[in-house]
Structures are given as C-alpha cells and as structure tokens.
C-alpha cells in the first residue's frame, strides 16, 4: 500500500513540475544552465530518479507498523513541492 501511495504522490509531483515549466515564470529564466538541459526536462529526470529511489528504499525498509521514514520524507518533499509550485504558478514569488 505504501508503494502505491508513493506512486500517486510521484504522479502529483510530475504534474506540478510540468505546470511550473508551462507557467513561463520569469524565475525559470534565472536558473543555472544545467536546469535548461533537454528543453527544461532535466528536472523531470531528477524527479523520476527521486521517485524511483524513494520506492526502492521504501520497499526495502517497510515496517509492519506502517510508513517508513523514507515514505514520510517523500510525503514531506511532496508537500514542499506543492507549496513551491503554488507560489510559482500564482506568481506570489
């Protein structure tokens, strides 16, 4: 069940990342050169690697009591990602 939740959170992270890329916010133009590799898709590759690592580590460290520390860390990462995406998309930054 934990892997499924991580997978759904990963889909949400991909959607937020794509929405930020499509927002054409001026902040994106100030990012370092390596962020613009592959037409701005470099960040999506990093997002995929984070999700894959979280799922692999979670599968290996799952406890019978519930969520592992890896799952909680990825949930916190997703919450921070959602806040940042909201701030960028609504132009509050």
C-alpha positions in Angstrom: 0.0 0.0 0.0 2.9 2.4 0.8 4.4 1.9 -2.7 1.0 2.8 -4.3 0.8 6.0 -2.2 4.3 6.9 -3.2 3.5 6.3 -6.8 0.4 8.5 -6.6 2.5 11.2 -4.9 5.1 10.9 -7.7 2.4 11.4 -10.3 1.4 14.6 -8.5 5.0 15.8 -8.3 5.3 15.2 -12.1 2.1 17.2 -12.7 3.3 20.1 -10.5 6.7 20.1 -12.2 5.1 20.2 -15.6 2.7 23.0 -14.6 5.6 25.1 -13.3 7.5 24.6 -16.5 4.5 25.6 -18.6 3.9 28.7 -16.4 6.8 30.5 -18.1 7.5 32.3 -14.8 10.5 34.7 -15.1 12.1 32.9 -12.2 12.7 29.9 -14.5 15.0 32.1 -16.7 17.3 32.7 -13.8 18.0 29.1 -13.2 21.5 27.7 -13.9 22.3 26.3 -17.4 22.0 22.6 -16.4 18.4 23.1 -15.5 17.6 24.1 -19.1 19.2 20.9 -20.5 16.8 18.8 -22.7 14.4 21.7 -23.0 13.8 22.0 -19.3 13.1 18.3 -18.9 16.2 17.7 -16.8 14.2 18.4 -13.7 11.7 15.7 -14.7 14.5 13.2 -14.9 15.6 14.2 -11.4 12.0 13.9 -10.3 11.9 10.3 -11.7 15.1 9.4 -10.0 13.8 10.7 -6.7 10.6 8.7 -7.0 12.4 5.6 -8.0 14.9 5.9 -5.1 12.0 6.5 -2.7 10.1 3.5 -3.9 13.1 1.2 -3.8 14.2 2.3 -0.4 10.6 2.2 0.9 10.2 -1.4 -0.3 13.4 -2.5 1.4 12.7 -0.6 4.7 9.0 -1.1 5.1 7.9 -1.9 8.6 4.9 -3.9 9.7 3.7 -0.9 11.8 3.2 1.4 8.8 5.1 4.0 6.9 8.8 4.0 6.9 11.0 7.1 7.3 11.6 7.1 3.5 7.8 7.3 2.9 7.4 10.2 5.4 10.4 12.0 3.9 8.8 11.7 0.4 5.5 12.9 1.7 7.2 16.0 3.2 9.1 16.5 -0.1 5.7 16.4 -2.0 4.2 18.9 0.4 7.2 21.3 0.0 7.0 20.8 -3.8 3.2 21.6 -3.8 3.8 24.8 -1.8 6.6 25.9 -4.1 4.6 25.1 -7.2 1.6 27.0 -5.9 3.8 30.0 -5.1 5.3 30.0 -8.6 2.1 29.3 -10.6 0.1 32.0 -8.7 3.0 34.4 -9.2 3.4 35.1 -5.5 7.2 34.8 -5.8 
